[in-house]
Structure formats: structure tokens, C-alpha cells
Amino acid sequence: MLLLHLVFSFPAGAVDQAATISIPEDVLFQTIKDGLPITIEAQSQYVQGDIIFKSLEKLQVREKSMFLQGVASGRNITMGTTIAGREITMQLGNVQLPVTCELFLRFDSSKKILFVMPRFPKPKSLYSTEPADALQLLLASLGEDEYPVELGAIRPIIAEVGSNSIPIELEALDIQTQKGLLLIKMKPTVSKKNQQ
């Protein structure tokens, strides 16, 4: 069941009025789980292949991040190295293993883009030819960058007043986490064509 808690805050004397949508972690968990599997082409200094995030088993929303636990698989994993001046590529194949990840979020309010930085545990060895170690190395390489998640236009809310329908547009101002919740701060404005 989808439960969103909408809080309107109207500070005295403030020009900007904001609404905060609180998304509980169990709703976020189901939303992410329903969006799987996700395939990412990954490449590190020595290893490359496809990473498939297959399932999500656990999600915790924390004060500054989100912790995820699930299953990932690596497909067509290859490892490259140089021996005596010659490049050698080894085919390591496919592998599946349980993974944990911590996601850090940063919202760029001017560009309306949410940046996500995943942090995976480091592999035990950088030079192992075990497929599981190679997949961990690929996963760890994803934590070197922020990944943009563009927020498209958010559908307006339609307020019914008598026989009139008034669209209220929502602009994302900030996205943060707090224990158990993803918070999306929005600025509601009445569409200009409905203002007199």
C-alpha cells in the first residue's frame, strides 16, 4: 500500500512556501525492487563486463545515505593485463553473488538533477582471476563517480474547487534522507493561466 505523507510548511513572513513529500523506506524498497533487473556496462582498469542488479533483499534509509543488500551478477567478465609488453585478455565468464552497497545522494537544485554515488566493499585482491573477485572489482569501480538521475517534469496536482480544476505545478527544491524516509521538498505554484 502506497502511503505518502505530505507536509506543507508556511513559515511566517516567508515568500517561498514549500511542501515536503516523505516516502517511507518500505515504499522506496518496493519501488526499487519492482524496477529490477538493471544492467550496467562497467569497466575498471583491469576488468570489464556487464553488471546486472537482479534483486533487492533489504533497504535501510539512513541520515545521510541509503544501505542496500541484494544480488548482482556479472556477465561476459574479462580481465586484461600486460605481460612482456603484450596485452593479454582472459575470459572469466559469468558469476552471481550477494552484494551490499551504500548510496549517497546529492541534489543539484539549479539543474534539477539528483546525483547518486554508490559505495561497494573493496575486493580482497586486485589481481585475482576468480570471477567473484572480478565482479567485486567492477562494482567497486562504480563508486568512483556520481551518476545523474534527471528528474523529469512532475505532473501537476489538480485541485478541484467547485466546478473549476486548478493545476498546481510542483518544482523540486531538494532531496534528502533521514532515518526511515526519503524527503522531497517541492515548491507548489498555481499555473499562470489559472491566476487572475
Secondary structure, DSSP 8 states (H G I E B T S, - for coil): ----EEEEE--TT-S--EEEEEEEHHHHHHHHHHT--EEEEEE-SSEEEEEEEEEEEEEEE-SS-EEEEEEEEEEEEEEEEEETTEEEEEEEEEEEEEEEEEEEEEEETTTTEEEEEEE----S-SS---HHHHHHHHHHHHTTS-EEEE------EEEEETTEEEEEEEEEEEEEEETTEEEEEEEEEE-GGG--
